[in-house]
Amino acid sequence: MTSSAAAVGDSHETGMRLSKKPIPPHERLIFALDVSSVDEARKLVEKLGDSVNFYKLGLELFMADGYLEMLRWLNDRGKKTLVDLKFFDVPNTIKSAIRQLSSHRPTFATVHGNEEMLRAACEAKNGVKILAVTVLTSFDNADLKDLGYPREVDVKKLVLSRARRALDVGCDGVISSGREAEELRDRLGDNFLIVVPGIRPFENIEIEEDDQKRIVNVEEAFLRGADYIVVGRPIRTAVDPRKAARDIQDRISDLFES
């Protein structure tokens, strides 16, 4: 029995929260293309080949020349894209930025703000699915207190509150740790997307300067209700990135095709 099948078999609520959305299993893995240049990004995409079909483009690549060109390059090759720039600004500026971004045809874009910011993004999305960032997976309760939140506010409460408000104003889904995905499904239902970063899929993996705190593995994320997972360093720093991505794809297939 594979590790995926074992995880499914050991769950007393097998499949209860496993996504039923018509998403091809091979598109449920989003690879975080967190590299410092477009040239490096293209080489990595070519090395990964058909093992990855969905890419996240974040702030590091944004600061390199050619971010939008890279987005178009991926689109032209039939890849799906998540623009992870966590838009946070006055609502009119966000609306204008999302309107311009939509012409570049990303699949998803992230917004990290209050209701008015999220509403503005949704009004301008024009085919782009808007994902609201709830609480960064590098945060825990101590970080919330450091930011000035009252002592009675914890990560789970804040994630649920932000997710509920995001969905009320028209967001298509949320970015959330897998640790909160189960409660989000229980409280808010299935009619929205949950994208889970902070995935640590391999046993005994060591990642230098690992800033993720609220982590889960592949099976945990999906069994708790995730529609997609985002994986970066465990693939990028592997001896064979293509094999590492393929191994994760096999685990996803075990879950959704069993």
N, C-alpha and C positions, 0 to 999 in steps of 0.2 A: 504494500500500500504506500502511495506517495505521501509526502508530508502534508500536501494539500488535502488529500483524501482523509488522512488521519485527523486533521483539524476539523473537517466537516463531520466525520463520524463521532468525534468526541464532544461535539456541541449538542447540548440538550435541546437547543432550539434551531436545529439544522435548517438553513434556508429561510428562516423566518424573516430575516432582514436582508437576505441576498437580493441584490437589485434585479428587478424584473424588466427594467427598461431595455428596449431593443438596441442595445449598444454591442457591436461586435466585440467579442472578448479581446482581440488583439489591439483594440483601440482604448482599452481601459487602463493601460499603462501610459502615463505621460512622463517623458524623460526631461529632466531639468537641464537645459542646455546652458549651464552656468560656466561659461568660459570667457576669456578676455578679448577675443577677436573673432570677427566673422570668418576669417580664414580657418582658424582652429575649429570653429563651429561646423563649417562645411565638411572638413576632414572627418570630424567625429560622426556626423550624419551619414557620410558615405561608408565609414567603417561599420556603423550599426546596421546599415542596409534595411532589409525588411523585418528586422527584429524589433524595430520601433516605428510606430505610425503616428505618434502624437508628441509634440514638443512644447516645452515651456520656455519662453524667452523672457528673462528677467532683467534686473537693473544692471548687473555686471555687463551683459552683452549690450544693453542700451547705451552704456557709456563708451562703447567702441563705435567706430565709423561703420555705417551700413546696416543698422538695426532693421529698418523698414525693408531694405533690399533683401536681407536674410529672411524676413517674413514672407516676402513675395517668392523668393527662391524655394522655400519649403512648400508654399501653396502650389507652385508650378510642378512640384514633384508629387502632388497628391497627398501631402502630409497635413495633418490638422495641427492647429497652433493655439497655445494659451499665452496671451500677452499679460505677463505678470508684472505690471508696473504699479499696482496698488494706488490708483489715482486718488489723490486727496487734495482738494482745493475748493475754492468757492464753487457753488453749483453751476453757474453759467460757464465757468472755465472747464469744468468736467464735461458738461454737455457738449461744448465745442470740441474738446479733445476726443471724446468718444465718437462724435460725428465724423471727424477726420479719420480716426482709426478705422472706422467701419469700411472705408473705401479700400483698405488693405486686406479685408476678408479674413480676419482671425476667427477662430471658432469661439474662444472664450476671452474675456478680459476681466481683470480683478479691480475692484474698487474698495478702498478702506476708509469709510467715512460714516457720517451720520445719515439720517433718513433723507434729508434734502439732497445731499450729494448722491446717494444711491438712486433716488427718484430721477434726478437729472440725467444720470447715466442711462437709466432704463428708457427715458423719453427719447434718447438719441441713438439707441443701440443698433437699429437698422440691420437686424440679422445676427448681430454679435450677442452671444449669451453673456450676461453680466453675473459675475460671481462676487459675492460680498465676503470680504475677509472678516472672520469673527475674532479670534485671538491667535496670534502667531504661535506656531508650535514650539518656538524657542522660549515661550513665556510659561511661568508657573505662577502659583498664588503669590509668592514673594515678589515677583516682578510687578504684579498688579498693585501691590501695596507700595512698591517703589514709585509707581506712576501716580500715586495719590488716591487710588480707589479706597472706599471704606472697607474696614476689616471684614464686614459681613458679605462682601462681594467676592465670590470665588470664580475660578475659570469656567466651571460648568454653567453657573448661573449667567455669566456674561456671554458665553457662546450662545446659549439658548435665547437670551434676550435680543442679541444682535441678529441672530438668524431669523427670529420671528418678525422683527421689524423690517429686515431686508426683503423677506418674502411678501410682506404686506404692501410694499411699495413697488413690487414687480420684478425683483431680481429672479434670475433663473436658478440660482443655487448659491451655495456657500463653500468657502474654504474652511475646513475644520480638521482638528486632530481626530484620528480614529477613536480616541478615548471618549469623545463626545458624540460620535456618530449615532450610537445606539439610542441615546436619549433624544437626539434630534428626530430620529425616525418615530420613536414612541410618541413624542409630543406634537410633532408637526406633519407627520405623514410621509408619503412616498412621492408626492408630486413636485419634487424639486431635486436638484443635483447636489450631491455631496462629493467634493474633491478633497482627498486626504493626502497631505504631505507628511513629512516626518516618518517615512517608512524605513525600517532597518530590516531588510529581508533575510540576511544571512547570519548564521550563528558564528560567533567568535570573530566577527568583522571588527577591525579597529580603524576608526576614522580620526585623523588628526583634527584638532580644534572643532570637534563635533558640538554644535550649538543647539542641537535639537533636544528637547526635554520630554515632550509628551509624544512618545514614539509607540508604534505598533508594527507588527509584521504584515505581510501580504494578506494572509488568511484572516487575521483579526480585523483588518480594515474592512474587507468585503463582507464578512459575516456580521459585522456591526452596522452595515448599511451603506458603505461607500459605493459610489458609482464609478469613480476613477481613483487611482493612486498616482502620486507624483514621486518619482525616484530620481535622485541625482548622483551623489557621490558614490553610493554602493555599486553603481554601474560604471560611472566615469573613471573611478580609480581602480577598477578591477584589472587583473592581468589581461583578461580577454573581455572587453566591454560587450561585444556582441553576444558572447556566450552567457554573460551575466544577465543581459536583457532577455535572452532566449529562455533562460532558466526561470525567470520571473513570469514570462508569458506562459510557460508550461504550467506553472502553479495557478495562474489565473484560469487557464483553460480547464484544469482539473476541477476548479470550483464551479464554473459556469456550464460545463458540458457533462457533468456527472449526473 
